[in-house]
Amino acid sequence: MAKWRIIVFCALVIALWWQWPIDENNVMRDFMYGENRMESQLTIPLERAGPKILPSVLEAIQDREMPRRRYAILFIGAETYEPALPILQRILEDETEIWYFRADALEAIYRIDQERAFELSPSYFDGPELLGRYARNIRDSKPLYTLN
């Protein structure tokens, strides 16, 4: 009987946590300016906030001066946030964007919608650095991170 009480209690805590309102400004501030995190831990504030933070992240990546913008773009892709596709495509297609933001946008698009990434990739086969490599790897059905 005690096991069931613990299970119910844990389920209740999880349900309440999931519904608990988040302070999006604090989460975004912690993500962009938080210190003492290794690179692999930079998105932890976003991950803890869960899907509720995605609209704020999407709004923030439109600012070219956003701190840790690359990680935010990749977080959107990892969360497969479909409403981000038009903005990610705009970043990808904007030749005034730094190439690595464009490559990150292509990677995020690929994670969200592989077919769309396949359609977009031919325009970038000869793109700089990672952008060209990612586009060719999408064409060749290779993992994005292949070094060839």
LINGICOR-V780428 format. One record per pair of residues at least 24 apart in sequence whose C-alpha atoms are under 7 Angstrom apart, sorted by the first residue. I is the first residue (numbers start at 1). J is the second residue. If there is no record, write none. Layout:
[[I J] [I J]]
//
This chain:
[[22 49] [24 53] [32 67] [32 68] [43 71] [58 84] [70 101] [70 104] [73 104] [73 105] [73 108] [74 104] [74 108] [76 108] [77 108] [77 109] [77 111] [77 112] [78 111] [80 111] [80 112] [81 112] [82 112] [85 109] [99 128] [99 131] [100 130] [100 131] [102 131] [103 130] [103 131]]
//
